[in-house]
Amino acid sequence: MPKTNFQSLLLLFLVFLWGNSCKKTAPAFDYQATKTFAADSAAVVSPHPLATRVGLEILKKGGNAVDAAVAVQFALAVVYPRAGNIGGGGFMVIRTGDGEAAALDYREKAPMAASRDMYLDSRGNVIDGLSTIGHLAAGVPGTVAGLFEAHRRYGRIQDMKELIQPAVELAEKGFRISATEADRLNGFQEGFRKYNEAPNPFIKDAFQPGDLMVQEKLAATLKQIRDRGKAGFYEGPVAEAIVAEIQSGNGIMTLEDLRQYASQWRDPVIGQYGEYRVISMPPSSSGGIALLQMLKMVEPYPLHEYGFHSARAVHLMVEAERRAYADRAEHLGDSDFYDVPRDSMLSDAYLRARMASFDAGQATVSDSILAGNFKLLKESFETTHTSVVDAGGNAVSVTTTLNSNYGCKVWVDGAGFFLNNEMDDFSAKPGVPNQFGLVGAEANAIQPGKRMLSSMTPTIVEKGGELFLVLGAPGGSTIITAVFQVFINVAEFGMSLEEAVNAGRFHHQWLPDAILIEDNAFPDSTRQALEAMGHSFNIVGRMAVIKAIQRLPDGRLQGVGDPRNPDDDAGGY
Ligand code: DON
């Protein structure tokens, strides 16, 4: 063969090989994340494009925001397994188009065999890892009960089956995992292998972006729920599979715990900040009360004059955060079990007194402020959030979690999903920090049937009586401060929602006594000025991951996902 022909053949062969290898490695995604989307009438922002798509389809079929949010939650249980769930719990805040506000608590509960000192050794020390990993870390899941209840009270689409079917199909046919999911799955293999003996779709040597994830057992479970309702999860084969899984480890959850689980409607926390009316989640979340406390503590000061990320503004906000988290540690827990002094904590007199020790030029030392004392008063870190607004102006803000990525890492072998490790959100021992560094005491001590205290802060804000903002986030203890700061960025610093979400964040939670900041969040001058006031810093890569929708003055809806999660996706029409 002449040399030139040989060379061209070789070249052709190499091109063929290259083309084939591209075919093999290039993932066949049928989705792409959009971070900001301006919609004319309805919007969905969720942590995964396939879930956003499901929500939009339900809206287009005539479903309202609650229908869409419910369908998104089931879809997330399939396509966002690190936090989307049926094995966890959550909170949903709803504001209907005509202004009615509601809050649904479907947080997990401690099993009836749980006890106050269950994570302590014989010397009274917390046993490392017992509340975070493995079968004993799981609380009784609330998600399925909550989604059925939200739909029962507010859904427009008659048949719940229509809201579950998209998830069934995603589980049965499979979906292509994103680069972030592949990365997380690879990172948690050790836990998966340690706590799961049988093979499952999450155990594999190396996940690649674009791998097809088929979940047959989860599809079968979702069909049980689709066909038998709430009982399809809390009774019968799925419940039996959960208990069999729990008994194969050191868990304590029983069929009776599952059968008895019920979600609970609560009075939302509602408060005014200037012309804004903030509607958020009450206990068993700390989110709403802490958020309103922080807002009320900074309200008397001219934050907009201080300027975004100025040392004065950050100092003021940090001092409000410090005081709110000190109160959280002492006074907040499941209000069905503990008498939370909600009105006192939110009273103007109390919050003014709380800020009496604020010094505009000096950091307060956390040890000096303790939690507020109400006797002095005249009493009168993976989770997921979805924001939805429909064409009728109904809004839903829903945050749900397994707590850690893939919860306690135990995958229910007979039913195809991960169980939460929410028990770690209790205070295992007064003053001993949990995985988010949060401390607690009596209010959040473990009791059978009690809900562990959360920081999830699904929130809806009105302006001038109209829907203005729907927001929330995953991010453990940093959720509350992220919601606080994104709202302040919009309301005080005049930012667009996208700017407000993207802006660097800081967080103070009383203990440890340091400001957590995202790398490069502040200009050096701000940092130096804060250091001169006595503040110190811990740096993290990223904090909470906001998903929000703003109603613009012209009535359009601006949906914004957070670049901190590459999969966050905003859509609408
Ligand atoms: O309920 C809570 O506050 C926590 N279990 C949330 C966990 C979380 O956001 C983890 N995500 N980053």
Residues whose N, C-alpha, C, O or C-beta is under 5 A from the ligand:
A	BS01	DON	F381 E382 T383 T401 N403 D425 L453 S454 S455 M456 P474 G475 G476
